[in-house]
Amino acid sequence: MMKIENKILILSLIFCGILYTVFRFIFEPSFSNAIPAGYLLGAVNFRYLARGVRKVAEEGRPGTAVVYSQIRLLVSGVFAWYCLVQLKMNVAGMLVGLTVMPVCVPITAIYNNLKGKNDGTPA
């Protein structure tokens, strides 16, 4: 059975591809190229956050999760700075890319609840 994290990532990747394709024809390249960069930042952040939460739930060591979350946020900040300052990407485009993941999380949860699907996690 596919985990809910993978379902969210697949749905968000499809949604990001559609957004990128549509905005590529409407806006300038600095905006449309920032959408996949923002999505990549959000997807990697989501993946490592889910991994950290699962580790704390299984092993019960919240101290290491705090350290890893600080490192994750530092790397996210450096990546965002590099994209915005060095590559001169559009801030609005990165924000559009970042919001793909938070939009897909509730959509996937609602879909799974309506279909009665469960990924095996206890209630």
C-alpha positions, 0 to 999 in steps of 0.5 A: 500500500502506498504511504500518504506521503508518496501520494501527496508528493505525486499529486503535488508534482502533477499540480506543479507541472500543470502550474509551470506549463500554464505560467510558462506561456503567460509570465516571464521566465524568471517567474515561471522558472521560480515555480519548480524551485519553490516546489523543490524547496517545499517538497524536500522540506516536506519529505524531511519533516515527515521523516523526522516526525516518523523517527520521533514516533518510532524511536522517541528521541525528540532532541535529535529531531530538533537538531535535524529540523534546525539543519533543514531550515538552515539548508532551506534558507540557503537554497532560497537565498541562492535562488533569489539573489544569485539566480535572480528568480522571482519571489512571487514565483517561488511563493507559488511553488512553495504553496503547492505542497500545503494545498495538496496535503488537505486535498489528499487527506480529504480524498482518502477520507472520502474513499475510506482509504487508510495507509495503515497508520493507527487512528 
